[in-house]
């Protein structure tokens, strides 16, 4: 299998291939310093909205979660039925960010080395040479991630959390920024799927579902035909600068206490077996900072936390055995009603 580079820096799969790896590793920190203000981050968010909505029809509130996830430096999991635009969303987002793009089609025979890379013996040099996998890219699309086995899913754990991979005892840093966008089909009713374990789910900052379009949107989709591809509106250096600006958005102590009390409410809920972890609180705050910046504010409001609590927290919770399938969302919604913002 051979990855064929395209003019825009992306890669496509050679015939009969399964992966689209980046052809070579990227430097991690070889960039000119770039500094952005909150207003510039908001303007960048407007451009991203325009180009993505021009390529994918999706609810505005879902797009806000997607943009907050990327600007917070997190990873995105898109769960829905086949054919509603999950892969199109991931591709459009990758093209709009204009970084190195790689795609992995998850299948049952996929191996961890197919994602992170492997050391290959070269007879001409008499030595092993590291061949990087598709995870050495700025935007990595893992399509139908729950069709891969748990062993292969675990190959992404270190990459997503520590931005590095370790092969044969040697750690190699990944390019920055690095965003994983994974899609999955709902487990119920789909054979050959392996539900993501809690440790894997916890690596995704948010989980979104596109849902079916409205009747009017679907008629327009049939009338218009294929959507135009998204255009690049930023690059890796500017995205890194935007993420740094987001991390500097102010969060007052009362708001931090509000986040902590929300986490506590999920842990004490009668339907909750395992509540939200401290890492969930860190990621919720990061996403809230991103939403504030997207709205041109240099400070976080409780509204930002409330708007993102469901997509950030619900997939991390473990409900009791007797709880219904919708219990995770119910736990978060109850916590939002019970905890008073200060």
N, C-alpha and C positions, 0 to 999 in steps of 0.2 A: 504494500500500500504506500502511496506517495501523496504528500500534501502539495497541492499546486497553488502557489501564491497568486493573488489577484492584485490588480493595480492599486487598490486602496489599502493594502496592507493586511487584508483579511486572507483567509485561505479557504479553499473548497476541497471536497473529497475526490480523490482519484477514483476511476471506475472500480466498483466492487469493494470500495473501502468502507470502513465503519467510522473512522475518526477524522477530524480535521485539525491536526495539531499545528501549533505555530511552528514554522520551520526552524527557528533558532531562538535561544533565550534572549530576553531583552535586558538591557542594563537597568539597575534598580534606581540609581540616583543621579544619572547623567542628565541633568536638566538645569535650565536657567531659573534662578529664583523668580517666582511669580507671587504677587500678593493681591488678594481681592478683598473688597469691602463687602458688607452685607448687601448693600444695594446692587453691587455687581453680581453677587450670587443670585439675588432675586431676578435680575435681568437674564442670567444664564438659565434659570428655571423657566422663565417665560419662553425662551427659544427652544428649550427641550420639549416643553408642552406642545408648542406649535408643530415641530417636526414629527413628534410621535403621534399626535392626534391626526396628522395628515396621512399617516401610514396605517394606523390601527384605530378601529372604533372601539372605545372602551369607556366605562364610567369615569367621570372626572375625579371622583373620590378615590378610585383605585389608582389612577395616574399620580395623584398627590402622594400616596403611600410609596409608589415606585420611586418617584423622584427623591423623597425624603430618605429612602433606604440607600440609594446610590450616593447622595451627598453626605450621608452619615458614615460612609465607608463600609456599609454592610452588604450582605448577600440576600438575594431575593428568591423565594420559592413561589411558583405559580401553580396552583392546583385547580384543575377543572377537567371536564369531559373533553374528549378529542374533538377537534374541529372548531373550537371557539376562539382561537387566535393566540394561544399561549406562546407558540414558537415565533409567530409573527411579532408579538410584543418584544420578545427577547432579542430577535434580530434587529428590530427597529431601534431599540435602546442601544445595542452594540454599535450600530452604524452612526447613530447620533453622537456617541462618545468618541468615535474615530480612533480608538486604540487598536492594538493587535487583537484580532478576534479568532477564537477557536471554538469548534463545536464537537461535542461527544454525543453520539447516539448510544444510550445505555441499552444493553442487551444482557441476557443471562450469562453469556460467555465472556463478557468484558472483564479484564483483569485490572488490579490496581496499577500495575506497571503501564497499562495502556493509557492511564490518565497522568501519572506523575513522571513517567519516563523510566529508563533503565540503562545500566551499563552494558555495552555491547563490545565483544571482543573484535578487534581489528587485526587481521593477520598481517596486513602490510606494515603496521607499526609495532606489532607484537605487544599491544597494550589494550586495556579496556578504555572505551570512550563513552561518555555519558550522552545519551540521546534524550533530550528533553521531551516531555509529553505535552499535550495540549494545555495543561494547567499553567504553562509558562506563557501567559498572554494577559492582556489587560482586561478583556471580557471573555469569560468562559461560559458557554451555553452547554448545560448537561440536560439533554432532552430525555424525558421519561426516566428520571433518575430512579424511580422505584421499580424499574424493570431490571436494574443491576442487583447483584447479590449483596448481602450485607458486607462481605469482605471487600468488595469493590467500592461500595459506598464509603467504607472507612478510609479508603485512600484519599478522600477529600478532607478528612478531619483536620490534619495538621496544616494543610494548605489554606483552608478557610480561616482558621483561628490564628495561626502564627505567621502566615504569609511566607512559608518556606516548605520545602519537602526534604525528607531524609531518605537517601537511597544508599544501601550498603554502608551505613554508618556515617555518611557524609551529608551534611545539611547544605542545601542550596537555596538562596533567597529567590523569591518570585518577583516579577516586575511590579512596580507601583505606578498607579493604582491597580488592584486586581479585584474584580467583581465576579462572583459566581451567580449566574442566573439559571436556576434549575426548574424544570417543569415536571409535573407528575400527574398521572391519572388517579382519580379516586380509587382506593383499594377495593371497595365493595363492587362486585360485579365484573371485575377485570382479573382474569386468570394471569398467572405469571408475574405478579407484582410482589414486591417485598417491602412492607411498610418501613419507613425510616425510623430507626431507633431514637429515643429521646436525645442522646448525645449528638446525633446528626441534625435533628430538628433544631436543636439549640444553637447551631452554627448559623442558621438563617435569621437575619434580623427581623424579617417580616414574611408573612404568608398572605397572598392575595388570591382571589378567585374572580375571573372576568364575568362569568355568568353568560346567559344567552342575551343577545341584543334585543331591543324592543322591536315590535313589528315594523315600525317606520324605519328604524335603522337597518333592519334586514332587507326591506324593499330597496332602500338606497344602496345597500351592499350589492344586491343582485343587479341593480341598474348600472352601477359604476364599474363593476368588474374588478380586476386585480387592483389592489391599492398601490400607489406609488411608493417607491422605497424612501426611507427616511434619509435625510442629508445630515452630514456631520456639522455640528454646531460648536464643538469644543474638542480639545485634545487631552492626552494624559496629564500634561503639565498643568493645564488650567483646571482640570478636574481635581488634581491634588491640592491646588491652591484654594479651590472652593471648599474642599473637605476641611482644610486647615482653618478657613474662616468660620465654618460651621462649628468646629470644635471650640472656638473662642466665644460663641454666643453665651451671654450671661444667664445663669440659672440661680435664682435667689435661694437662700436656705429654706424659707417656707415651702417653696416648690419642691425642693429635694425631699423634705419631710412628707409632702403629699405623695410623691412617687413611692417612698418607702412604705407608707400606710396602705397604698394600693396593693403593693406586693404582699404585705401581711394579710390583707383581706382575702387574697386568692389562696393563701396557705391555710386559712382558718375556715374556709367555706365547707359546708357539709358534703358537697359533691366532689371535693378535691382530695385526691390521694397524695399528690405532690404539687405544691404551688409554684409560683414564679420564683426563680432563683435570683441571687444578687446580680448575676450577669444579665438577666432579663431587665433589671432596673437600669443598669448601665446603658443597655442598648435602647431602652425606651427613652431615656434622657437624651441620647445621641440623636434619635429620630425626631424628638420634640425640638431639639436645637435646629435641626435641618428644616423642619416645617416653619419655625420662626424666621429663619433666614430667607426661605422661599417667599415669605410674606413681607420681607423688607424690615424685619425687626431684629434688633441686637439683643433681645432678651426673650426668655421663654415664658409663656402664659400657661395656666392650667388647661386652657382650650387646646393647646398643642398636645399635651399629654393625653387628654381625653380623646382626641381625634385619632390617635395612633395606638391606644392601649389594646384594642381588639386585634388588629393585625400583627402586633408585636408580641403580645402575651399569650393569646389563646392557644397557639400551636405548641407552646412549651409546657402546658399544664398536663397532668395525668389525672384523669377522673377516676372515681371509684368504680368497682366492678359492676355495681348495680345502676350506675348513672346512665342516662340516655346519651346518644351520640352527640347531641347538641350541648352537652353539659359544659364544655370548655368555654364556649361563647357566653353561656349563662353565668358562669363564675365571674368572668371579666365584667359583664354588664352589671351584675349585682355589686361588685366591688366599686364600680364607678358611681352607683347610686348611693352606696352606704358611706363612702369616704368623702368628707367635705373638703373642698379646696380652700386653702387659706390665703 
